[in-house]
Structure formats: C-alpha cells, structure tokens
Amino acid sequence: ESVIRQGTLGKARTVISGKGHLKSVVAE
C-alpha cells in the first residue's frame, strides 16, 4: 500500500511506496 503524506509546504508531498521508496512530489 502506498502512503501519501502532505508536507509542511502544503504543495510538497512525500510518497512512500510499499517497498519503502521515498519520492518527492510537487503539485503545481
């Protein structure tokens, strides 16, 4: 299961995949 947490900046999101990979996603 993938977990999406909202960052302190609001637009920045930290995506954690089931394998434990960390990805930074910026929503415009």
Residue, then its C-alpha position, 0 to 999 in steps of 0.5 A: e500500500s502506498v502512503i501519501r503524506q502532505g508536507t509542511l509546504g502544503k504543495a510538497r508531498t512525500v510518497i512512500s511506496g510499499k517497498g519503502h521508496l521515498k519520492s518527492v512530489v510537487a503539485e503545481 
